[in-house]
Amino acid sequence: MAKAFKKRGLGRGLSTIVNDNENTILDNKGNKFFSEIEIDLIDQNPFQPRTNFNLNDLEQLSSSINELGLIQPITVKKDNERYTLISGERRLRAFQKLSKKRIPAYIRSVNDQQSLEMALVENIQRKNLDPIEIAISYSRLQEELKISIDEMSKRIGKNRTTITNYIRLLKLDPIIQSGLRDNFISMGHGRALINIGSFQSQLSIYEDVLKKSLSVRETEKLVLDLKAEKIKNKKIIPNHYMLIKNKLQKKFDTKVNFNFTKKTKKINFNFDSEEKLKKFLNKLNEK
């Protein structure tokens, strides 16, 4: 028989999503309870937004659970004779680390879409999620579940601008995203680098940030200087060169960039495939 546990709140966002005013669970007879279930019967959540699990944090959580017990049960859904984890993977891992056989759990009756939504919202509210994991969670809520940013803001109690700033981090080069996840740079650095459209330029400044241990403000200045330099370069390209640029792009079917400074004048041909590069070389060799 399932054991009953004292009810605890799930937080504003999750309770709003699941429309459960007291955050209690009903069995098939309508009784409200938390139950203890066998850990070996729980399958991992295929929609888990979290990808990083800090071993030190997990160790601390295990020690806390061993000393004080589990403050908030995990949430699962019943799948025939087994269960699928919806939220609480760190808690589940901590119980496994302690070699416990059973764990307190909410048992929900939800479909895959609701399961994804609950997992995403529950994870967003965790304090130790890295900025990219939060950004991915927001993005998935927006794209996969068709939830607007305004609706997200209402459901999880986060400012609209905050949500937008996180999602924009996904415009960073993947290497910089990794730097954010590993705490090499802060979210402030990331937000500054977003304003650079080119991944190559992003990486160039990112390397400077790491080598020189630049502050967020110093990084913002580098970005502004780079943008000012690009505007300056554009101004010194005469109109007749722009006509040449258009002819070259049409002739070779590829993007052409002119990089003019007072000291140097460069022409860059950009190829998005090896096939285009071969065609370009063949045309150059034509008599």
Secondary structure, DSSP 8 states (H G I E B T S, - for coil): -----------HHHHHHHT-TT---B-TTS-B--EEEEGGGEE--TT-------HHHHHHHHHHHHHH--SS-EEEEEETTEEEEEE-HHHHHHHHHTT-SEEEEEEE---HHHHHHHHHHHHHT-TT--HHHHHHHHHHHHHTS---HHHHHHHHT--HHHHHHHHHGGGS-HHHHHHHHTTSS-HHHHHHHHT---HHHHHHHHHHHHHHT--HHHHHHHHHHHHHHHHHHHHTS-HHHHHHHHHHHHHHTSEEEEEE-SS-EEEEEE-SSHHHHHHHHHHHH--
